[in-house]
Amino acid sequence: MDKQITDEITYIGVDDKTIDLFESQYIVPNGISYNSYLIKDEKNIVMDTVDKRATDEWYKNLQMALNGETIDYLVISHLEPDHAYNIQKLCDSYPNMKIIANEKIFAFIPQFFHIQNLDKRKVLVGEGDIISIGKHTLQFIMAPMVHWPEVMMTYEKNNKILFSADAFGKFGALDVQEDWDCEARRYYFNIVGKYGMQVQSVLNKAKSLDIKTICPLHGPILTKDLGHYLEKYNIWSSYKPENKGVTIAYASIHGNTKEAAEQFASLLKEEGEEKVSLFDLARDDLAEAIEDAFRYDKLVLAAASYNSEVFPPMQNFLHQLKGKNYQKRKIAIIENGTWAPSAAKKMLEILEGMKDITICEKIITIRSRMNDKNKQEMRELAKELIK
């Protein structure tokens, strides 16, 4: 990646390909980038820092870009440690540096850092406030709950750049070529997904801005076809299905429920459903299952009964969906139980708390293993789901 975004704005972030789980829960096979930027003008501004894991390389990048100059300001967009860990280091290294942030950020800073003379270093900004540093003019846009309450974005008017905090970010290091949509979607729904209403609010603010470049805190800098990325965020944050298709999520103990789920996938394809994705909730990447549940307009839940409840991988999956505001989908249910099937009842109890969910009338109960009646019921359910 070209480090120079413009003649005066330099990318000083770092790729991390040694991390196993982002936020200790999300698999990142291609790593993650921690993005940070330096704007050089009459005053020099650092836009966010990076994670502890990347401190040494980031600081080296910063010093190289500064070329002996000092830092006048640090803009803090988001206090999550993967972007904010090195605030203390910068404050200690540059005692005259001032901090540009909003009221909520300044309220949270003492929970993370012990910054000397913090009150004297504060430059407090709010919605729409503007700071000029020479040729560059910064306008601040509050973005609460995208995805923490203190988040803000910065619009650089001269080059029409939106520094978008965690919005428009994705998993994956910058030296990896991969489809943006897939890993940005998995990132969005698992990290930001609960806050669709707040994302919609920020998108409405963005309509008034002439944006030519988006600089997020994770993932590539976006310079072309920005309408595509804005459209995806509008779809995702309004909880509309992105594509027609079926996600089948199953939780099987001994393999019989798995067999039923696979059989149902085949039946759906026979009935004309072109896109069917299948997930073993006990083994597959949960974040990817959540991603596809939001991507497609239909969901199938197939689970074994367990301790008069539902097998825990399914219970966890449904609670995750509920916590991320899952809605506006059609759902089919298949349960399995040898002596007292309870999975369907427990799944329905969780689904009751979700908005605009349509449950197929036919619910299939398998007693241990599928029989001929179950196979006929599944064909009928497949037709009901996709009609």
C-alpha positions in Angstrom: 0.0 0.0 0.0 1.2 3.5 -0.8 2.0 5.2 2.5 1.2 8.7 1.0 -2.5 9.3 0.9 -1.8 12.9 -0.2 1.5 14.9 -0.2 0.7 16.0 3.4 -1.2 13.0 4.8 0.7 9.8 5.5 -0.5 6.4 6.6 1.5 5.3 9.6 -0.5 2.2 10.6 0.7 -1.4 11.0 -0.4 -4.8 9.8 -0.7 -7.5 12.6 -0.5 -11.0 11.1 0.4 -12.7 14.4 -2.9 -12.2 16.1 -5.1 -15.3 16.6 -8.4 -13.8 17.7 -9.5 -10.2 17.3 -11.2 -8.9 20.4 -10.4 -12.4 21.8 -13.3 -13.9 19.8 -13.1 -13.3 16.1 -10.9 -15.6 13.9 -8.7 -13.4 11.6 -6.9 -15.8 9.3 -5.4 -12.9 7.3 -4.7 -10.7 10.4 -5.8 -7.2 11.0 -4.6 -3.7 10.3 -4.4 -0.9 13.0 -4.7 2.3 11.0 -3.2 5.6 12.1 -2.5 8.7 10.1 -0.3 11.8 10.2 -1.3 15.2 8.7 1.5 17.6 8.2 0.7 21.3 7.9 1.4 24.5 9.9 0.4 22.2 12.8 1.1 18.5 12.7 -1.8 16.1 13.7 -1.8 12.4 14.5 -5.1 10.7 13.8 -5.3 8.0 16.4 -2.7 5.5 17.6 -2.6 1.7 17.4 -2.7 -1.4 19.5 -0.1 -2.4 22.1 0.9 -5.3 19.8 2.1 -2.8 17.1 3.7 -0.1 19.2 7.3 -0.4 18.1 6.6 -0.5 14.3 4.0 2.3 14.6 6.3 4.6 16.5 9.0 4.0 13.9 6.6 4.8 11.1 5.6 8.0 13.0 9.2 9.2 13.5 10.0 8.5 9.8 7.0 10.5 8.7 7.7 13.4 11.1 11.3 13.6 9.9 12.4 15.5 13.0 9.3 17.7 13.4 7.1 17.7 16.4 3.4 16.7 17.0 1.0 19.6 17.8 -2.2 17.7 18.1 -3.6 14.1 18.6 -7.1 13.5 17.4 -8.8 10.6 19.3 -11.7 9.1 17.3 -12.2 6.0 19.5 -10.8 4.9 22.9 -10.9 1.2 22.3 -7.4 -0.1 23.1 -6.6 -1.4 19.6 -6.6 2.3 18.5 -5.8 4.1 21.7 -3.2 2.1 23.6 -0.3 4.5 22.6 -2.0 7.7 23.7 0.0 7.6 26.9 3.3 7.1 25.0 2.6 10.1 22.7 1.6 12.3 25.7 4.8 11.4 27.5 7.0 11.9 24.4 5.4 15.2 23.4 4.6 17.1 26.5 3.3 20.2 24.5 1.0 18.1 22.3 -2.7 18.9 22.8 -5.5 16.4 22.5 -8.6 17.0 20.3 -11.5 14.9 21.4 -15.2 15.2 22.5 -16.6 15.4 26.0 -17.3 11.7 26.3 -13.7 10.8 25.3 -12.3 13.1 27.9 -14.5 11.6 30.5 -13.2 8.1 29.6 -9.5 8.9 29.3 -8.8 8.7 33.1 -10.1 5.1 33.1 -7.3 4.1 30.7 -4.4 6.6 31.3 -2.7 8.9 33.7 -2.0 12.0 31.6 -0.2 14.9 33.3 -1.9 18.2 32.9 -4.8 16.7 31.0 -7.1 19.8 31.5 -4.5 22.1 30.0 -4.0 19.8 27.0 -7.7 19.5 26.1 -9.2 20.8 22.9 -12.9 20.0 23.3 -14.9 19.6 20.1 -18.6 18.8 19.5 -20.9 18.2 16.5 -19.9 20.2 13.5 -17.0 22.0 15.2 -14.1 23.1 12.9 -10.4 23.4 13.5 -8.0 24.8 10.8 -4.3 23.8 10.9 -3.3 25.7 7.7 -4.3 24.3 4.4 -6.3 21.5 6.1 -9.6 22.1 7.9 -11.0 19.4 10.1 -14.8 19.1 10.8 -15.9 16.8 13.6 -18.9 14.5 13.4 -20.2 12.7 16.4 -20.9 9.0 15.9 -22.1 7.7 19.3 -22.5 3.9 19.5 -20.7 3.2 16.3 -19.8 1.2 18.2 -18.8 2.8 21.5 -20.6 5.9 23.0 -17.6 8.2 22.6 -16.9 7.6 18.9 -16.4 10.5 16.5 -15.4 10.9 12.9 -13.3 13.7 11.2 -13.9 15.2 7.8 -10.8 16.8 6.2 -12.3 19.4 3.9 -9.3 20.2 1.7 -8.9 16.7 0.4 -12.5 15.6 1.1 -11.3 12.7 3.3 -13.6 11.1 6.0 -11.6 9.6 8.9 -14.4 7.1 9.7 -13.2 5.5 13.0 -14.4 1.8 13.0 -17.0 2.4 10.3 -16.1 1.0 6.9 -13.5 -1.2 8.5 -12.8 -4.9 7.8 -10.8 -7.8 9.0 -7.5 -8.6 7.2 -4.1 -7.0 6.9 -3.5 -4.5 4.2 -1.0 -6.6 2.3 -3.7 -9.3 1.7 -5.8 -9.1 -1.5 -9.3 -10.3 -0.7 -12.9 -9.4 -1.3 -13.9 -6.3 0.8 -17.6 -7.2 1.1 -17.1 -10.5 2.8 -14.7 -9.6 5.6 -16.3 -6.1 6.0 -19.7 -7.8 6.4 -18.4 -10.3 9.0 -16.7 -7.4 10.8 -19.8 -5.1 10.6 -22.5 -7.6 11.9 -20.4 -9.0 14.6 -18.9 -5.8 16.0 -21.3 -2.9 15.0 -24.4 -4.9 14.1 -26.5 -4.0 17.1 -26.3 -0.3 16.4 -28.0 -0.1 13.0 -30.1 3.0 14.0 -27.0 4.9 15.1 -25.2 3.9 11.8 -28.2 5.2 9.9 -27.9 8.5 11.7 -24.2 8.9 10.7 -25.0 7.9 7.1 -27.6 10.7 7.0 -24.9 13.2 8.2 -22.5 11.9 5.6 -25.0 12.8 2.8 -24.1 16.5 3.3 -20.4 15.8 2.8 -18.5 15.6 -0.5 -16.4 12.5 0.3 -13.6 11.4 -2.0 -11.7 9.1 0.3 -12.6 7.1 3.4 -9.8 6.3 5.9 -11.1 3.7 8.5 -9.3 2.5 11.6 -9.1 -1.1 10.2 -8.9 -2.3 6.6 -8.0 -0.6 3.3 -8.3 3.1 2.5 -11.3 3.5 0.2 -10.9 5.7 -2.8 -13.0 4.3 -5.6 -16.7 3.4 -6.0 -17.5 4.9 -2.6 -21.2 4.5 -3.5 -20.8 0.7 -3.2 -19.5 0.9 0.3 -22.1 3.4 1.4 -24.9 1.3 -0.2 -23.7 -1.8 1.7 -23.7 0.1 5.0 -27.2 1.4 4.3 -28.4 -2.2 3.7 -26.6 -3.7 6.7 -27.6 -1.0 9.1 -31.3 -1.1 8.1 -31.3 -4.9 8.6 -32.6 -5.6 5.1 -31.5 -8.9 3.6 -28.7 -8.3 1.2 -29.4 -11.4 -1.0 -32.0 -14.0 -1.4 -30.9 -17.3 0.0 -31.0 -19.6 3.0 -28.6 -20.0 5.9 -28.9 -23.4 7.7 -27.4 -23.4 11.2 -27.4 -26.7 13.0 -26.4 -27.9 16.4 -25.9 -31.7 16.4 -24.6 -33.9 19.2 -24.1 -37.3 17.5 -24.6 -36.5 13.9 -28.3 -37.2 13.4 -29.4 -33.5 13.4 -26.4 -32.8 11.1 -27.8 -35.5 8.7 -31.2 -33.8 8.8 -29.7 -30.4 8.1 -27.7 -31.7 5.1 -30.8 -33.4 3.8 -32.8 -30.2 4.1 -30.1 -28.3 2.2 -30.4 -30.8 -0.7 -34.2 -30.5 -0.7 -34.0 -26.7 -0.8 -31.8 -26.9 -3.9 -34.2 -29.4 -5.5 -37.0 -26.9 -4.9 -35.1 -24.2 -6.7 -33.2 -22.3 -3.9 -30.0 -21.2 -5.6 -28.0 -20.1 -2.5 -27.8 -22.3 0.6 -25.1 -22.0 3.2 -24.6 -24.6 5.9 -23.0 -24.2 9.3 -22.1 -26.6 12.1 -22.5 -24.3 15.1 -20.3 -26.6 17.2 -17.3 -26.4 14.8 -17.6 -23.7 12.2 -16.8 -20.0 12.7 -19.7 -18.5 14.6 -19.0 -15.0 13.3 -19.3 -16.3 9.7 -22.6 -18.0 10.6 -23.9 -14.7 12.0 -22.7 -12.9 8.9 -24.6 -15.2 6.6 -27.7 -15.2 8.8 -27.9 -11.4 8.2 -26.8 -11.6 4.6 -29.7 -13.9 3.4 -33.4 -13.5 3.8 -34.2 -17.0 5.2 -32.8 -19.0 8.1 -33.2 -22.6 9.2 -32.5 -23.6 12.7 -31.9 -27.4 13.3 -31.0 -28.4 16.9 -30.9 -31.3 19.3 -32.6 -31.1 22.6 -30.3 -31.1 25.6 -31.0 -31.1 29.4 -34.6 -30.1 28.6 -33.2 -27.1 26.7 -31.6 -26.7 23.3 -28.1 -27.9 22.6 -25.8 -25.0 23.8 -24.2 -24.1 20.4 -27.6 -23.2 19.1 -28.6 -21.4 22.2 -25.4 -19.3 22.0 -26.0 -18.6 18.3 -29.6 -17.4 18.9 -28.6 -15.2 21.8 -25.8 -13.7 19.6 -28.3 -12.9 16.9 -30.7 -11.4 19.4 -28.0 -9.2 20.8 -27.2 -7.9 17.3 -30.8 -7.0 16.6 -31.6 -9.8 14.2 -34.9 -9.0 12.4 -36.8 -9.0 9.1 -36.2 -12.7 8.2 -38.2 -15.9 7.7 -37.2 -18.8 9.8 -37.9 -22.6 9.7 -37.3 -24.9 12.7 -36.3 -28.5 13.0 -35.8 -30.1 16.4 -34.5 -33.5 17.5 -35.1 -35.4 20.7 -35.2 -39.0 21.8 -37.6 -39.0 24.6 -38.7 -35.3 25.4 -37.9 -32.9 22.5 -37.5 -29.4 23.9 -35.3 -27.7 21.3 -38.1 -26.1 19.3 -39.8 -24.6 22.3 -36.6 -23.1 23.6 -35.6 -21.7 20.2 -39.0 -20.1 19.9 -38.7 -18.5 23.3 -35.5 -16.7 22.2 -37.0 -15.8 18.8 -40.0 -14.2 20.4 -37.8 -11.2 21.4 -36.8 -10.4 17.8 -38.6 -7.9 15.6 -40.3 -8.7 12.2 -39.5 -12.4 12.3 -41.8 -14.8 10.4 -41.8 -18.4 11.7 -42.8 -21.2 9.3 -46.0 -22.8 10.5 -44.6 -26.3 10.1 -42.1 -27.3 12.8 -40.5 -30.7 12.3 -39.7 -33.0 15.2 -37.3 -35.8 14.7 -37.2 -38.7 17.2 -33.5 -39.6 17.2 -33.1 -40.3 13.5 -35.1 -39.2 10.4 -37.8 -41.5 9.2 -39.8 -41.5 6.0 -42.4 -39.2 7.5 -39.8 -36.7 8.5 -38.4 -36.7 5.0 -41.8 -35.9 3.6 -42.3 -33.2 6.2 -39.0 -31.6 5.3 -40.0 -31.4 1.6 -43.2 -29.6 2.7 -41.3 -27.3 5.0 -38.8 -26.5 2.2 -41.7 -25.4 -0.1 -43.2 -23.3 2.7 -39.9 -21.6 3.4 -39.1 -20.5 -0.1 -42.6 -20.0 -1.6 
